[in-house]
Amino acid sequence: MGYIWIIVVKIDFSILSNSDVSQEIGRRLRIVRLNADLSQSELAKLAGISESTVKRAETANGNITVMALIAMLRALRQIDQLDLFLPEPPPNPAQLVVSKGKTKQRASKTNRIPSSAGITSRDITNRSRVSADTRRKNINEIHEDESELQAKGESSAKPFSWGDE
């Protein structure tokens, strides 16, 4: 009795160029289309897009719109795969505390995580300044809170010592 071996290779997209990622998406779209036994022309008709858009998507020659990609996924009955592609992110617990349970509506202008595409010295300087200011503010708030608790006799702070002094 013969065996069929299927080898699944997980691609590390983080090391690929945008062009390589686009080619891989196109390759996968082509495989899904062929598995559905559809020609490029048939997929185009089902998706309500041009055949040249399907060809561009599969060959990564040129750009297609997100709407065209959605139309192709829907026509291929693969629209549910978008949840695997970009799952719903959980709320950031630290952000929920700061915003008192409200979800974030826009990016902040401070404390941004730098992109790997390019970090300037200005970015680092500004981030360091904000971080230092924030740390100073937080430390001052902690000291003020602790002072209030000590005044009430409710402080749980213990003196710090090195070793067994």
Secondary structure by P-SEA (a helix, b strand, c coil): cbbbbbbbbbbccccccaaaaaaaaaaaaaaaaaaacccaaaaaaaacccaaaaaaaaaccccccaaaaaaaaaaaccccccccccccccccaaaaaaacccccccccccccccccccccaaaaaaaaaaaaaaaaaaaaaaaaaaaaaaaaccccccccccccc
